[in-house]
Amino acid sequence: MQLTINERSSIPKYRQIVDAVLQGIETGALHRDEQLPSINELSEEFYLARDTVEKAYKFLKKEGVIQAVRGKGYFIRREGPDQLRVLLIMNKLSAYKKIIYYALLDELGAGAVVDLRLHHHDATQFAQLIRESQGEYNYYVVMPHFYEQAAPTSTQTANVQTLLAEIPSDKLVLLDKDLPDLKGNHIAVFQQFDRDLYQALESGADLLEKYQKLLLIFPKDVRYPPEIVRGFRNYAVHHRKDFTILDTTVNHIIEPETAYIVLEDSDLAELVRQAKRQNLLLGRDVGILSFNETPLKEVLADGITVVSTDHEQMGRTAAQLMLEHRPEKVKNPFKLIRRGSL
């Protein structure tokens, strides 16, 4: 870093340090992840008050130009002063969430920095991620999948909305699920899980007609939006179908003349395995409908019928809205993909 302190300049000394760092990044003299001198080193070398250097570093940190690593020092965190910085916080990293992540990266382009973090449905961990990163990013892209526990007094959802309200609304992007009660003009690219599932099942009513019973495998140990159950139940009641909801395929024997709707890939594999053992033909003797499209489902058992949102489109739409600074709410496409298993 080329730093010269002009004692006679009207520009404050802390600002001269800031300008030197920004110029170093602009000219390529400083690169992402490069370490800066410590506060003590810089103050001693240039005969500056420690508070002056500290003020400059605090300003750069607030602007997202540098980051402080505990026990190590200060590091450059971007390649240029106008670089788009995005913090992506997901509940978990699964096959279809990777599709969203890579679509987001591709659409934003090489000039953007996207840091990925996982909150694992833990509101406390989510709070730590949000509060430690305040002011460091242009956008905070959040999948707000937090679900109430069995206790009716749980306040997790309210706490999450309070945390999200700490993010300036013009920097907040909600993915996969919108929160209508959240105030502010934020971006959202979302699904409506109950309506989407109901409409997708309606579009496949001709396939489901031949089955006597509908069975939803809705895990209790993996958290999914409860609206999925509502959409499934509404369809079954409206079409006067017998229906059951189970939380696992463990100890369940696959039933002929039944259409299974399954969320977890492990349950999908178990149903396919059982059908093969019992010589039940998928799409004739028993039906399987899986959630969330992945390349594997296109080839598994000659093709698994899927209900899915367009995950790639979700990532691309969110990226476009951020690049164009458009605070819009967009419902993501959702469809039934017909294959032989139903």
C-alpha positions as CSV (number, residue, x, y, z in Angstrom):
1,M,0.0,0.0,0.0
2,Q,1.4,3.4,-1.1
3,L,0.6,5.7,1.7
4,T,1.8,9.3,2.2
5,I,0.4,11.4,4.9
6,N,0.2,15.1,4.0
7,E,0.4,17.1,7.2
8,R,-0.7,20.3,5.5
9,S,-3.7,18.8,3.6
10,S,-7.2,19.8,4.5
11,I,-8.2,16.1,4.1
12,P,-8.3,14.4,7.5
13,K,-5.5,11.9,8.1
14,Y,-8.0,9.0,8.6
15,R,-9.5,9.8,5.2
16,Q,-6.0,9.8,3.6
17,I,-5.6,6.3,4.9
18,V,-9.0,5.3,3.4
19,D,-8.2,6.9,0.1
20,A,-4.8,5.1,-0.1
21,V,-6.5,1.7,0.5
22,L,-9.2,2.4,-2.1
23,Q,-6.6,3.6,-4.6
24,G,-4.5,0.5,-3.9
25,I,-7.5,-1.7,-4.8
26,E,-8.4,0.4,-7.8
27,T,-4.9,0.1,-9.3
28,G,-4.4,-3.6,-8.4
29,A,-1.7,-3.0,-5.8
30,L,-4.0,-4.5,-3.2
31,H,-5.9,-7.7,-3.8
32,R,-8.8,-9.6,-2.1
33,D,-7.6,-11.5,1.1
34,E,-4.4,-9.5,1.3
35,Q,-3.5,-8.5,4.8
36,L,-3.1,-4.8,5.8
37,P,-0.7,-3.5,8.4
38,S,-2.0,-3.7,11.9
39,I,-3.3,-0.5,13.6
40,N,-0.1,-0.4,15.8
41,E,2.2,-0.9,12.8
42,L,0.6,1.8,10.7
43,S,0.5,4.3,13.6
44,E,4.1,3.7,14.5
45,E,5.4,3.9,10.9
46,F,3.6,7.1,10.0
47,Y,3.7,8.7,13.5
48,L,-0.1,8.7,13.6
49,A,-2.4,8.5,16.6
50,R,-3.7,5.0,17.1
51,D,-7.3,6.4,17.1
52,T,-6.7,7.9,13.6
53,V,-5.8,4.5,12.1
54,E,-8.6,2.8,14.0
55,K,-11.1,5.3,12.6
56,A,-9.9,4.7,9.1
57,Y,-10.2,0.9,9.5
58,K,-13.6,1.2,11.0
59,F,-14.8,3.2,8.1
60,L,-13.4,0.7,5.6
61,K,-14.9,-2.2,7.5
62,K,-18.4,-0.5,7.6
63,E,-18.2,0.1,3.8
64,G,-17.3,-3.6,3.3
65,V,-13.9,-2.9,1.8
66,I,-12.0,-4.8,4.5
67,Q,-12.8,-7.3,7.2
68,A,-11.4,-8.0,10.6
69,V,-10.3,-11.6,11.4
70,R,-10.1,-12.2,15.1
71,G,-6.5,-12.9,16.2
72,K,-5.1,-12.2,12.7
73,G,-5.8,-8.7,11.6
74,Y,-7.4,-6.8,8.7
75,F,-7.8,-8.1,5.2
76,I,-9.1,-6.8,1.9
77,R,-12.4,-8.3,1.1
78,R,-13.1,-7.0,-2.4
79,E,-11.4,-6.3,-5.7
80,G,-12.8,-2.9,-6.4
81,P,-14.8,-0.1,-4.6
82,D,-17.9,-0.7,-6.8
83,Q,-17.9,-4.5,-6.5
84,L,-21.3,-6.0,-5.7
85,R,-21.1,-7.9,-2.4
86,V,-23.8,-10.4,-1.5
87,L,-24.3,-12.6,1.6
88,L,-26.4,-15.6,0.8
89,I,-27.9,-17.3,3.9
90,M,-29.6,-20.7,3.4
91,N,-31.2,-23.1,5.8
92,K,-29.2,-26.1,4.4
93,L,-27.3,-27.0,1.2
94,S,-29.1,-29.6,-0.8
95,A,-29.0,-30.6,-4.5
96,Y,-31.6,-28.1,-5.6
97,K,-30.2,-25.3,-3.4
98,K,-26.9,-25.7,-5.2
99,I,-28.7,-25.0,-8.4
100,I,-30.0,-21.7,-7.0
101,Y,-26.5,-20.8,-5.7
102,Y,-24.8,-21.5,-9.1
103,A,-27.5,-19.7,-11.0
104,L,-27.1,-16.7,-8.8
105,L,-23.4,-16.7,-9.2
106,D,-23.6,-17.0,-13.0
107,E,-26.2,-14.3,-13.4
108,L,-24.3,-11.8,-11.1
109,G,-21.1,-12.4,-13.1
110,A,-17.5,-12.6,-12.1
111,G,-17.4,-9.1,-10.8
112,A,-19.6,-10.0,-7.8
113,V,-18.6,-11.6,-4.5
114,V,-21.2,-14.1,-3.0
115,D,-20.5,-15.4,0.4
116,L,-22.6,-18.5,1.4
117,R,-23.6,-19.3,5.0
118,L,-26.0,-21.8,6.5
119,H,-28.3,-21.2,9.4
120,H,-29.6,-24.8,9.8
121,H,-33.0,-23.6,10.9
122,D,-31.3,-22.2,14.0
123,A,-32.6,-18.6,14.8
124,T,-29.7,-18.0,17.2
125,Q,-27.1,-18.9,14.6
126,F,-29.0,-16.8,12.1
127,A,-28.9,-13.8,14.4
128,Q,-25.1,-14.2,14.8
129,L,-24.7,-14.3,11.0
130,I,-26.8,-11.2,10.5
131,R,-25.3,-9.1,13.3
132,E,-21.7,-9.9,12.5
133,S,-22.1,-8.9,8.8
134,Q,-24.1,-5.7,9.2
135,G,-22.8,-3.1,6.8
136,E,-20.5,-5.4,4.9
137,Y,-22.7,-6.3,2.0
138,N,-24.8,-4.6,-0.7
139,Y,-27.5,-7.3,-0.4
140,Y,-28.5,-10.0,2.2
141,V,-30.2,-12.9,0.4
142,V,-32.0,-15.0,2.9
143,M,-34.0,-18.3,2.8
144,P,-36.3,-17.7,5.8
145,H,-37.2,-21.3,6.5
146,F,-37.7,-21.3,10.3
147,Y,-40.6,-23.4,11.6
148,E,-42.3,-23.4,15.0
149,Q,-41.6,-26.3,17.2
150,A,-44.3,-28.4,18.9
151,A,-44.6,-25.9,21.8
152,P,-47.4,-23.4,21.0
153,T,-45.6,-20.7,22.8
154,S,-42.6,-20.7,20.5
155,T,-41.6,-17.2,19.3
156,Q,-39.0,-18.3,16.7
157,T,-40.8,-16.9,13.7
158,A,-41.4,-13.5,15.4
159,N,-37.8,-13.4,16.4
160,V,-36.6,-14.1,12.8
161,Q,-38.8,-11.3,11.4
162,T,-37.4,-8.9,14.1
163,L,-33.9,-9.9,12.9
164,L,-34.7,-9.4,9.3
165,A,-36.2,-6.0,10.1
166,E,-32.7,-5.0,11.3
167,I,-31.5,-5.2,7.6
168,P,-32.3,-2.2,5.6
169,S,-35.2,-3.2,3.4
170,D,-33.5,-2.0,0.2
171,K,-30.7,-4.5,0.9
172,L,-32.9,-7.5,1.8
173,V,-33.8,-10.3,-0.6
174,L,-36.0,-13.2,0.4
175,L,-35.7,-16.4,-1.5
176,D,-38.1,-19.3,-1.8
177,K,-40.5,-17.9,0.8
178,D,-41.9,-14.4,1.3
179,L,-42.9,-13.0,4.7
180,P,-46.0,-10.8,4.0
181,D,-46.0,-9.3,7.5
182,L,-42.4,-8.0,7.1
183,K,-42.5,-4.2,6.5
184,G,-40.4,-2.5,4.0
185,N,-39.7,-2.6,0.3
186,H,-37.6,-5.7,-0.1
187,I,-37.0,-8.1,-3.0
188,A,-38.7,-11.5,-2.9
189,V,-38.6,-14.4,-5.3
190,F,-40.9,-17.0,-3.7
191,Q,-43.1,-20.0,-3.8
192,Q,-46.7,-20.4,-2.4
193,F,-46.3,-23.9,-1.2
194,D,-49.9,-24.8,-0.6
195,R,-51.3,-23.2,-3.8
196,D,-48.4,-24.4,-5.9
197,L,-48.8,-28.0,-4.9
198,Y,-52.5,-27.9,-5.2
199,Q,-52.3,-26.5,-8.8
200,A,-49.6,-28.9,-9.8
201,L,-51.6,-31.9,-8.6
202,E,-54.6,-30.5,-10.4
203,S,-52.6,-30.4,-13.6
204,G,-51.8,-34.1,-13.1
205,A,-55.4,-35.2,-12.1
206,D,-55.6,-37.5,-15.1
207,L,-52.5,-39.4,-13.8
208,L,-53.8,-39.5,-10.2
209,E,-57.3,-40.7,-11.2
210,K,-56.3,-44.4,-11.4
211,Y,-55.1,-44.5,-7.8
212,Q,-57.4,-45.3,-4.9
213,K,-55.3,-43.6,-2.3
214,L,-52.9,-40.7,-1.9
215,L,-50.1,-40.9,0.6
216,L,-47.8,-38.1,1.6
217,I,-44.4,-38.8,3.3
218,F,-43.8,-35.6,5.3
219,P,-40.7,-36.1,7.5
220,K,-40.7,-34.9,11.1
221,D,-36.9,-34.9,11.5
222,V,-36.3,-32.7,8.4
223,R,-38.1,-29.3,8.4
224,Y,-40.3,-28.5,5.4
225,P,-42.9,-25.8,5.0
226,P,-46.2,-27.0,6.7
227,E,-48.1,-25.4,3.8
228,I,-47.2,-28.5,1.8
229,V,-49.5,-30.6,4.0
230,R,-52.3,-28.1,3.5
231,G,-52.0,-28.2,-0.3
232,F,-51.9,-32.0,-0.3
233,R,-54.9,-32.3,2.0
234,N,-57.0,-29.7,0.1
235,Y,-56.4,-31.6,-3.2
236,A,-57.3,-35.0,-1.6
237,V,-60.5,-33.6,0.0
238,H,-61.6,-31.7,-3.1
239,H,-61.2,-34.9,-5.3
240,R,-62.6,-37.2,-2.6
241,K,-59.5,-39.3,-2.4
242,D,-58.6,-41.4,0.6
243,F,-55.4,-40.0,1.9
244,T,-52.8,-40.6,4.6
245,I,-49.8,-38.6,5.9
246,L,-46.8,-40.5,7.3
247,D,-43.5,-39.1,8.6
248,T,-41.3,-41.9,7.3
249,T,-41.1,-45.0,5.0
250,V,-39.5,-47.0,7.8
251,N,-41.6,-50.1,8.6
252,H,-44.0,-49.1,5.9
253,I,-44.9,-51.6,3.2
254,I,-45.6,-50.1,-0.1
255,E,-49.3,-50.3,-1.0
256,P,-50.6,-51.1,-4.5
257,E,-53.1,-48.7,-6.1
258,T,-51.6,-45.8,-4.1
259,A,-49.8,-42.7,-5.3
260,Y,-47.0,-41.6,-3.0
261,I,-45.9,-38.0,-2.7
262,V,-42.4,-37.9,-1.3
263,L,-40.1,-35.0,-0.2
264,E,-36.8,-36.7,0.9
265,D,-34.6,-38.6,-1.6
266,S,-34.0,-41.3,0.9
267,D,-37.7,-42.1,1.1
268,L,-37.9,-42.0,-2.7
269,A,-35.1,-44.6,-3.0
270,E,-36.9,-46.8,-0.4
271,L,-40.2,-46.7,-2.3
272,V,-38.5,-47.5,-5.6
273,R,-36.6,-50.4,-4.0
274,Q,-39.8,-51.8,-2.5
275,A,-41.7,-51.6,-5.7
276,K,-39.0,-53.4,-7.5
277,R,-38.9,-56.2,-4.8
278,Q,-42.7,-56.6,-5.1
279,N,-42.7,-56.5,-8.9
280,L,-45.0,-53.5,-8.8
281,L,-44.8,-51.4,-12.0
282,L,-44.3,-47.7,-11.3
283,G,-47.0,-45.7,-13.1
284,R,-49.4,-48.6,-13.2
285,D,-49.5,-50.6,-9.9
286,V,-48.2,-47.8,-7.7
287,G,-47.4,-44.1,-8.3
288,I,-44.5,-42.0,-7.1
289,L,-44.4,-38.2,-7.2
290,S,-41.3,-36.5,-5.9
291,F,-40.6,-32.9,-4.8
292,N,-37.8,-30.8,-6.3
293,E,-36.3,-31.6,-9.7
294,T,-32.7,-32.9,-9.9
295,P,-30.8,-34.5,-12.8
296,L,-30.9,-37.9,-11.0
297,K,-34.7,-38.0,-11.0
298,E,-34.8,-37.8,-14.8
299,V,-33.0,-41.1,-15.1
300,L,-33.9,-43.0,-11.9
301,A,-36.3,-45.9,-12.5
302,D,-36.9,-44.7,-16.1
303,G,-37.9,-41.3,-14.8
304,I,-39.5,-40.0,-11.6
305,T,-42.5,-37.6,-12.0
306,V,-41.7,-34.4,-10.1
307,V,-43.4,-31.3,-8.8
308,S,-40.9,-28.5,-8.6
309,T,-40.3,-24.8,-8.7
310,D,-37.7,-23.7,-11.3
311,H,-34.7,-23.3,-9.0
312,E,-32.4,-22.0,-11.7
313,Q,-34.9,-19.3,-12.6
314,M,-35.2,-18.4,-8.9
315,G,-31.5,-17.7,-8.7
316,R,-31.4,-15.8,-11.9
317,T,-34.4,-13.6,-11.1
318,A,-33.0,-12.7,-7.7
319,A,-29.7,-11.7,-9.4
320,Q,-31.4,-9.6,-12.0
321,L,-33.4,-7.7,-9.5
322,M,-30.3,-7.0,-7.4
323,L,-28.3,-5.9,-10.5
324,E,-31.1,-3.5,-11.6
325,H,-31.9,-2.4,-8.0
326,R,-35.6,-3.3,-8.4
327,P,-37.4,-4.0,-5.1
328,E,-40.0,-6.3,-6.6
329,K,-41.8,-9.5,-5.4
330,V,-41.9,-12.2,-8.0
331,K,-43.7,-15.5,-7.7
332,N,-41.4,-18.2,-9.1
333,P,-42.7,-20.7,-11.7
334,F,-43.9,-24.1,-10.3
335,K,-44.9,-27.1,-12.4
336,L,-45.5,-30.8,-12.7
337,I,-42.9,-32.7,-14.8
338,R,-44.5,-35.8,-16.2
339,R,-42.5,-39.0,-16.3
340,G,-43.2,-42.7,-16.0
341,S,-43.5,-43.1,-12.2
342,L,-47.0,-41.7,-12.0
